[in-house]
Amino acid sequence: MTSCVLSKLVLSSTRRPLSAMALEPTHSAHFSFQAPYSLDSPAQRFSPIEHLALDGPSNTHKLSSFGMDAQALGVPDFGATEPFKLFPSETIEIINSELEKHAHETTFRSPPFAPCVMRGLAHKSEFIRDLWNAPQLQALLSSIVGIPIEPHPMAFERAHINVQEQKYSDSELVEVMKQNDDATGEEQPVFGWHTDSQPLVCITMLSDVPEDAVGGETHIQKADGEVLKLQFPAAGYSYLLQGSVIPHAAMPALNYNRVTMITSFVPTNPLFCEKTDLDLAIKYSPADALTDEFVKYRCDYMSKRLKLLKRCSTSDGVEFCENLLDEIMADLKHTKDSLSRVKDTLTK
Ligand SMILES: [Fe+2]
């Protein structure tokens, strides 16, 4: 069994208005820790050979198989993978220990879609930072998507943790199942239908999945409305999703605690549009650090696009330059508008 300390957290169900939402980390008084080893243990060093499983998924869905036109959308023809084993159980134990070690300074309460999230682990944990920066991991995920991709340059968008508390006790679930043969069909998503502002996400299961698990799937919607359900079979499994294009929703885990780690990826080639914003993230991140990271990232992204313009201007003709300049001007506006909405959110 994989140890998951976070599944033992005492989760507060208190909801607060947005303006009072936890923009400061919570404190250890909310937690009940059962450390598998001393918190003073020397840090575990990440090893790609030991800590990654690089076989990849057995099944990948293209956007075109979902009835979407990748070319018209200007994105790679990749939709989603089925869940596949990405991390051995030892890696999951180390990650969970890292979460425990840094919970005090990275935990936020009551965002709209989960009672508890953790942010900034890529800043705090060398192991988690090295894991997501591993060239072997990037090569695998790039080969799945079909273009070179890299971890999101904003460290806050790597190793985001969602902690979802089981919705019903065992006895409550029996009652719910009695009332409805298909209780999951009646449940409302914990995070309703949406698309992401980050291009691609890799979602990893960190907690144990019981054999009789009910709920906790991600629903993804094809162009004709058909819904595909992705369910993690066990801790250490991940799936990759082009969440900026495919509408998706997270269903509640009815009879188990569900802890997931989400890392965003962006195309390496700056020709691809990228529209990261802070609309959600500002509700559960330290505002100054997040906006600082966002501005720096957007400047780097737009600089790469300007360099591309400079490099290509003579060879690709005026029309290419015009189109790219239009996109860069839209990038500037998107960056400013995102910051304006942050200001509005913080002053509400
Ligand atoms: Fe999403």
Boltz pocket constraint, residues with backbone or C-beta under 6 A from the ligand:
constraints:
  - pocket:
      binder: B
      contacts: [[A, 194], [A, 195], [A, 196], [A, 243], [A, 248]]
      max_distance: 6.0
